[in-house]
Amino acid sequence: MTGYDPRAPQDFAGRHVTVAGLGVSGVPAARALAGLGARVTVVNGSDGERERAQAAELEQWAAARSASGEGGVTVRLGDGETLPEGTDVVVTSPGWKPTSPLFLAAAEAGVPVWGDVELAWRLRGPDAAPWLAVTGTNGKTTTVRMLASILAAAGLRTAAVGNIGVPLVDVVLGEGRAEGTTYDVLAVELSSYQLHWAPSVRAHSAAVLNLAPDHLDWHGSMTAYAADKGRIYEGNTVACVYNVADPATEDLVRAADVEEGCRAIGFTLGTPGPSQVGVVDGILVDRAFVENRQQQAQELAEIADIAPASGKPAPHNVANALAAAALARAFGVPAAAVRDGLRSFHPDPHRIQHIADVAGVSYVDDSKATNTHAAEASLAAYENIVWVAGGLAKGATFDELVRTAAGRLRAVVLIGADRALIREALGRHAPDVPVVDLDRTDTGAMSEAVREAARLAEAGDTVLLAPACASMDMFVNYNKRGEAFADAVGELAAAGH
């Protein structure tokens, strides 16, 4: 797109844009581009009933607007590999791999490939709200929601957007907002997929919460995965927030090309040093955004302010709160708003969610722990655990996870397609821990798993669903898996156990 001005959306008029994928981000991108006068071709490899219905709806929407001079939309199903002739730019959904034939053809033809986040960034107006951006292997959604709650407590107009399920293209173009309203700042969750295709994004401040092997089949290597995460720091103007306990995140800060004066800010569960936020005697404190950070500290909140409705907050949620606080403070938010925002924040379901206490045993749903790094953080939050685990391993190994958690395990109940991998790791590193291996992958297995866990648990224990695996072998998604666990606990309570 020679001569393209990213702040002039009208330049899309008459351009031919190919959108890769019918989905959460693909459909909004196609609508936005057509609304700006582009000729849009949506390509999708699948050609099922659902895709045909989506295609028909999108094409009908475009036809109804063609009389107003907006661009048209055509959908090509069953072929997601061939680059449509005359394409000026490709806009991709996050899940498409960089090695997809469509992108290789685009590279050969000199056609740029953007993600939905890159498109949203280029559509921003000159007075657009700055972005406070968050990525990491785990904790992104919780941190972004905490951040939005803190910003709102400071009286700022804000929203939690991006990979959290709210398409950035819609936000930038004002979809779903009352006419004339604007945002002061956006709390933006970005995945490694999105960052890979977003070379122009420049955040006000950004955080990488942690790094652990994940999605390596997409990125090709841990090095490539980390590099894509690190893109979030490029061009930051005020702060690059990193995890003191995860040196790889600080390495990404060092490698980033940032604006002059941008600072590296660490968060730690220990006592913070200068230019860090951390914890002292149960209090979250700031030694980064105070006048004399060598000698002064500002109290932000108490750990109790981030506790869930029942029990203590897990350590990783304290870390999430510290990261959110650091980003908010980088934006100038007062300390009182950090406290008030954390107090009013309520975690999304299936994220270390207390379900019930039955016969003195606590039942906790962390179905969102879909990889070993997340499960390790979840297991670290409790002392005596009956662990419900298993599912699709996605190439993961479990030795380090089991070795770390072995001393906390009362017993283990295994479900899912790849449960044998966890059972073998338990045999190597926790051979004395009782294991129930449920040889079934139907959705009803969860009820049996909870009954077995209840049989093995003693008063004071925690039955913890932290699968360390994806859910698709048994459930549509991790939400459905968590709901099945909660339903099974309800059945247990109703039976009087």
Buried (B, 14 or more C-beta within 10 A) or exposed (E): BEEEEBEEBEBBEEBBBBBBBBBBBBBBBBBBBBBBBBBBBBBBBEEEEEBBEBBEEBBEBBEEBEEEEBBBBBBBBEEBEEBBEEBBBBBBBBBBEBEBEBBEBBBEEEBBBBBBBBBBBBBBEEEBBBBBBBBBBBBBBBBBBBBBBBBBBBEBBBBBBBBBEBBBBBBBBBEEBEEEEEBEBBBBBBBBBBBBBBBEBBBBBBBBBBBBBBBBEBBEEBEBBBBBBBBBBBBBBBBBBBBBBBEBBBBBBEEBEBEEEBBBBBBBBEEBBBBBBBBEEEBBBBBBBBEEBEEEBBBBBBBEBBBBEEBBBBBBBBBBBBBBBBBBBBBEBBBEBBBBBBBEBEBEBBBBBBBBBBEEBBBBBBBBBBBBBBBBBBBEBBEBBBBBBBBBBBEBBBBEBBEBBBEBBBBBBBBBBBBBBBBBBBEEBBEEBBBBBBEEBEEEBBBBBBBBBBEBBEEEBBBBBBBBBBBBBBBEBBBBBBBBBBBBBBEBBEEEB
